[in-house]
Every structure is written in C-alpha cells, then in structure tokens.
C-alpha cells in the first residue's frame, strides 16, 4: 500500500511554455500533498504544501504565480510550471501524507510517501 | 545553520559490512524522525519511522534517536549492493496534518561487491 504516482515521469519543453505535473495517491486518500524540487546531488527542497479544497501554502522564495498548485480531490494534486525557463529544469517530486495508527506513540499519525518524480528539462 | 545536518559522503563500504549513517539536528521541537532511501532518478522511499528517543529495528535496518544530543542514526547490517543509494534523514515537529518534513542533504552510499 501507500503508492503515489506522478505523470509524466519526464518532460522536455521549450522555454516559455507551461507544463503540468500530476501527483496521485493510488490506494489512500491524502488531504495534504507536498511538492518538492531537487537539483542534482542536492536534497529535497519543499516548494509548497497542497491541501485539498484550499489554497496551497508556498515556502519563502517560491513564486506562487509561476508554480500553480491545484489539489482538486483527495487523490490528485497538480503542479503547473508556467512560462518555464531553463533555470526551472529540475527533478520535481510530490509526496502524499497518509494517516495511520502508530502504536509507539499511541495515536494516529501521518507520514509522507513520495512519488517517483518528474524530470523537467526546459530548452 | 541548517536544521538537519548530514554528511553528504560519498561513503563506500564492502558488501557484508555494517553501515552507520548519521544526522544531527538543531530544532528541539522535532519529535518524529524518518529515514528515506532514494535510488538515482527515483523518488525517496520511506525506510524507517521513529517517534522520540529510542531504537527501532526492521530487518537489517536499525534506527536510533538520541534527543538529548540531537543525533539520529541508521545502521544497516549485512549490507548488500542493492543498498547502494542516497539516504536522507528527516525530522518533523508533529505527526499529523500538514506538518512539513525537514530533510538533511542525504548521504550517498555505495556497497562494493
């Protein structure tokens, strides 16, 4: 269980075009999904937190108008990179928070399960 | 100072050796700690999840958290070439809702056959 998919797995586009990336939780519902970007040999940098039915919360320095996030259902969040430029080329990864009962803490908890990532190359 | 510090490596060990991966963190509010494994060009995969201080074992993997020294460790016994990957540690304050994870930079591990 806890499978998260992303589509497409890779995309190449021309500068100035927009690209949409989908993130789906396949076997659980996720009220919260997260979008990260990762440059080569670097760690994951959180871009935004996406909550179903409400506006996304963006991290400092991330342009809201450039990286549009829509979390239309409990199993789908989309990231649209608008007017992409070569500096937007990166590995984009989503995660979905799955709620489960954790015996150690004695309560419900959630942890993030990641998608396989989308490699975006802007020419 | 980064909230989670992790030696980026690379770390190379022979097959069968015990591997020790470590992180330190600065945020005293962290209560939950995770280890993720990431293969090249793939998304991170959750390996271990621990709450507060203590040890947790799962097969060949053992996670340790020492909150007094703000130190997180992952031990891999009988290491295999398939364990070659980047290992990311992460901490979070709460265990519910939209609490974000803070990641270390990741340690690149290679197991030599």
Interface residues (C-beta under 8 A of the other chain):
Chain A: X2 X4 X6 X31 X32 X34 X41 X42 X43 X44 X46 X49 X51 X57 X91 X93 X95 X97 X99 X102 X104 X105 X107 X108 X109 X110 X111 X112 X113 X114 X115 X116 X117 X119
Chain B: X8 X32 X34 X36 X41 X42 X43 X44 X45 X46 X49 X50 X51 X52 X56 X88 X95 X96 X97 X98 X100 X101 X103 X104 X105 X106 X108
